[in-house]
Amino acid sequence: MHTLLMVLLVIVSLALIVVVLLQSGKSAGLSGAISGGAEQLFGKQKARGMDLVLHRITIVLAVLFFILTIAVTKF
């Protein structure tokens, strides 16, 4: 059981890394936040298309990661 959970944890971890790296940047860095990029960062923008799919997959994988991590520590 412990081995199965560890294998699943490694797979979910790698998938989470890949999905996060595939997402596009949302701001221009610190200089963009100071010069007015904060309005764009905190504005009401809806993600569409692939960004929305990647965002939802990231949430699901993050929840799975935490659940599996807690399960590994319990067993």
C-alpha positions as CSV (number, residue, x, y, z in Angstrom):
1,M,0.0,0.0,0.0
2,H,2.8,2.4,0.9
3,T,4.6,1.7,-2.4
4,L,1.5,2.3,-4.4
5,L,0.9,5.6,-2.7
6,M,4.5,6.7,-3.2
7,V,4.3,5.8,-6.9
8,L,1.1,7.8,-7.3
9,L,2.6,10.7,-5.4
10,V,5.6,10.8,-7.7
11,I,3.3,10.7,-10.8
12,V,1.1,13.5,-9.5
13,S,4.1,15.5,-8.5
14,L,5.7,15.3,-12.0
15,A,2.3,16.0,-13.6
16,L,1.9,19.1,-11.4
17,I,5.3,20.4,-12.3
18,V,4.6,20.0,-16.0
19,V,1.2,21.7,-15.8
20,V,2.6,24.6,-13.9
21,L,5.4,25.1,-16.4
22,L,3.0,25.0,-19.3
23,Q,1.0,27.9,-17.9
24,S,1.6,31.4,-19.3
25,G,2.9,34.2,-17.1
26,K,0.2,36.6,-15.8
27,S,2.4,39.7,-15.1
28,A,5.5,41.4,-16.4
29,G,7.3,40.9,-13.1
30,L,8.0,43.4,-10.4
31,S,8.5,46.3,-12.8
32,G,5.1,45.6,-14.4
33,A,3.4,45.5,-10.9
34,I,4.9,48.9,-10.0
35,S,4.2,50.7,-13.3
36,G,0.5,49.7,-13.5
37,G,0.6,46.0,-14.1
38,A,-1.1,45.6,-10.7
39,E,-4.4,46.7,-12.3
40,Q,-4.1,43.9,-14.8
41,L,-2.9,41.4,-12.2
42,F,-5.8,42.1,-9.8
43,G,-8.4,43.0,-12.4
44,K,-11.3,40.8,-13.3
45,Q,-10.0,38.8,-16.1
46,K,-11.4,35.4,-17.0
47,A,-9.1,32.7,-18.3
48,R,-10.2,31.2,-21.5
49,G,-9.3,28.2,-23.6
50,M,-6.1,26.4,-22.7
51,D,-5.4,28.7,-19.7
52,L,-8.6,27.7,-18.1
53,V,-8.0,24.0,-18.6
54,L,-4.5,24.2,-17.2
55,H,-5.8,26.2,-14.2
56,R,-8.4,23.6,-13.4
57,I,-5.9,20.7,-13.9
58,T,-3.5,22.5,-11.6
59,I,-6.1,22.7,-8.8
60,V,-7.1,19.1,-9.1
61,L,-3.5,17.9,-9.1
62,A,-2.6,20.1,-6.1
63,V,-5.5,18.7,-4.1
64,L,-4.5,15.1,-5.1
65,F,-0.9,16.0,-4.1
66,F,-1.9,17.1,-0.6
67,I,-4.3,14.1,-0.1
68,L,-1.6,11.6,-1.2
69,T,1.0,13.3,1.0
70,I,-1.2,13.1,4.0
71,A,-2.0,9.4,3.1
72,V,1.7,8.5,2.8
73,T,2.4,10.0,6.3
74,K,-0.5,8.0,7.8
75,F,0.6,4.7,6.4
